Amino acid sequence: MSKTGQARVLTPEQFGHLLSVIREHRYPEKNTALVQISFKLGLRVQEIALLQIKDVAELGPDTTGQRSFKLKEILALPAAYTKGADALRRSKSTYQRRRISFSVHDFHQLVQRIETMAKAGAEIKPEDFYPEVNKHRGKSRDLPMNDAALRTAIENYLAIRLAADPSVKKTDHLFLTQKGGPYSPNTLQEHLALMQRHWAGIERASSHSSRRTLMTNIIHDQKKSVKVAQKIAGHVSPSTTLIYEEPPEESLKEALQDAGYQYVG
């Protein structure tokens, strides 16, 4: 069953319009590269925020105030980029449990353990008996950067970035805010939504529209297997990728429009 409020799948015309309006605003090279990476490689917002220059290009030596670079053919995305708080080096939030489950065997063992502790007069705290939380570890993936528009966008942005500051390091963040610092996932999420909804006027578009647009294209338009889409998306389970088997809005629109022709009046 499809979810309500899903991010909009952009049509080719809407994507072209988005690229067009980006050129009318500040930092067009950076924003074009952001959008191209997001839509052509399907990276999560956090993954884009964590990208370093070395992930997409090899830097040449800094000579006489000039810096050359060579774009890579493959973006080798580390698993660490998808690990949440660990990758961002921020403190982990406390996970508040609402439900826990046990197998019948584990439940019986738990009851026996509690009985033994109660007879011994030991203090019993419910949280001591919670099962361990399954932590998402992320998956590394290699994504070919062979799309011509994608490569051109990254090259144009890096050329401007290196011309402004030839002393950049390969471990510096690829994308910086207008204040010169790295994007947080939340800030980048808002920025991508701003460009699509407010600049391009695309209703219900969000930072997740890029992933959903790419996955929809791979599954519905290219007729590739779910396994291919799963590998590109970096999903641990294929059941997550199956969400994208839902038909896009344009297919529903065409179906309703075609049906309407049969019942005019």
N, C-alpha and C positions, 0 to 999 in steps of 0.2 A: 504494500500500500504506500502511495506517495506521501511525502511529508507536505504540510502546509507551510507557506512562507519560505520556500526554497529560494536560493539565489538565482537570479535570472540567467538563462543561457543566452548569450549574445549571438545574434545573426552576423554573418560576414559584413553586412551593411552597417550594423551598429558598431562593430569592431573598427571598421574603416572610419566611421564618424568619430569615434573616440580618439583615434590617432590624429585625426584632423584637428580636433579642438585642442588637443594637447599642445599643438604647435602655436596656438594663440595665447598660451599662458607662459609664465616664467619657468625656467629650467626645462625646456622641451626635450633636450637630449636625455637628461636623467629620467624624466617621466616616461619617455618613449621606451627606454631600456627597461624600466620597471614593468611596464605593461607587457612588453614583448616577452620578457622572462616569465612573467606570471601566466600569460595565456599560451605561450608556445611550449613551456616545459612543465606547467602545472604545479609549480612549487607552492607549498604552504606559505602563508604570510611570515611565520617565524623563520622558515628556511631562507626566505629572501632577506630578511633582516639580518641573519647571521652570515650571509655570504661574505667571503673575503675576496680581495682582488685575485689572489693566487688560485681561487677556484675556477676562474674563467679565463685567466691570461697569465702568460709568462712575461715578467718585466725585464727589460734590458737594463744595462748600467746607467747610472745617472752621470751623464757627461755634459759639460758646458751648459748646464741648466735645461737640458732636454732629456726626455725619457721615452724610449721606444717600448713597444710591447707586441706580443704575438698572441692572438686569441687561440684558445684551446679548441680541440675538436670535440672533446667529451667533458661534460661537467660531472665530476665525480663527487657526488653529494655525500658527505660523511653521515653516519647514523647519529652522531652526536648532535647534529643540527635539529633532530626531531625529538630530543629527549626532554623538552620543556624546561623546567627550572634548572636542571643540571647544566644544560647547554647554555642557558642565559646567565649562569652563575648567580642566581638569585635564591633567596631562602624559599624552601618549599612550604606551600600552604598546608594547613592541617586538613587531612581528609576526614570529613564528617560522615560516618556510616549511618545509613538508615535501615539497611537490611543485611543480614548475613545468612549463609546457608551451609549445611553440613551434609555429608553422605550419612546413611543410616549407621554404617560401621563407625565413622568418626564421632557421631553423636553419642553412641553407646560408650565409646572410650572416654568421651568428655564427661559424661555423667558419672562414670566410675571414678575418674580423677577428682571430680568435685566432691564426691562422697568421701573419698580417702582424705582429702584436705580438711573437710568439715569435721571428720572424726578426730583429726589431729589438732583441731582448734586453730588451723591456719587461717589467715585473712584471705578472703575470696573477693577478687575484683573482676567484674564481668569482662573488662577490656583485655584481661590477661588471657582470655580464652577465644578471642576473635581469631579467625583464620587470617593468614597473611594476605596482603593486598597484591594482586597481580599487577606488576608495574610494566608500563609500555616502554620498551627499549628502543623503538625506532628501527628503521632499516636503511642501510646505505643503498644507493642506487646510482648507476651510470646513465646519464642522459645525453645523447648526441646533440650537439649544437650545430646542426647542418642547415637550419632554416636561414635563407639569405637575409630576410628582413630582421630576424633576431640578431644575426651576426653584425649586420650593419649598425643596428641600434646600439649594441654594446660597444662596438669600435668607436662610434661617434662620441658616446658618453665618456669612454676612457681617454680618448684623445684630449677632450676638454679638461677632464679631471687631472691628467698628468701635466698638461700645459700650465694649469693654474698652480700645481704643486708637484714639481718633479721629484721631491724627496719622499714621496709616499712609499710605504713599505708594502710588501706583498701580503702581509697579514692584516693590513688595514681593511676596515669594512668597505665593501664595494659601494654601497649606497649611503650617503650622508644627508641629513636634514639641512635646511637652509641655515641653521645655526652651526653647522660643521660637525655635529655629533652623529653617532649611529642611530638608526631608527629603532624604537622599541616595537615589538609586534603590534601593540595596540595603536600606536601612532601611525604605523604603516597601514594597518587595517583601515583606519579612518581616512587616510590619504587616498588609498585605492578606491574606496567607496565614494569619496568626494569627486574624484575625476570622472567616475562613471555616472553617478546619479546627478550631480549638480553641473559639472562642466558639459557632459554629453547628454544629459537629460534622459538617461535610460532608467525607467522605472524598475524598482525592486532589484537593481544591480547591487552587488556588494563585493567585498574582497574575495569571496569564495566563487564568484561568477566565473573567474578564469579557470579554476580547476574543473568546475562543472561543465563549462563550455568545451574544454579540451577532452574530458572523459566522454561527454556526449558525442563529440565528433568521432572519437576513436571507435566507440561501440556502435553508434547508430549510422553514421555516415560512411566510415571506412570499413565497417563490419568486422572489426578485429575482435579477437577473443577477449573475454573478461580477464584472462591471465595476462595479456599484454597491457591492458589498462591498469591492472593491479600493480604490475611492475613499475610502470611510469608514475603512478600515483604514490607508490611507497606504502600501500596498505598491507598490514600484517595479515589480515584475513580477507579472503575473496568475498565474504558476505558484505563487507563494507563497500567493495567496488560494485556489487550488484545493485546498490542504490541507484547507480547511474544508468541502469537499464530502463529506468522510468523514461517514457517518451518526453522529449523537450516540449516547451510551450508552443513552438511553431507547428509541431506535428498535430497537437490538439486543435490549434487554431484552424489549420487547413482541413482537418476532419470535420469540424463543426461548420466551416464555411461551405465545404462540398455538400454536406447534408442539407444545408439551408437552400441550396439551389433546387433540391427536389421538392421542397415544401414552401414554395413562394405563394403568398397571398394570405 
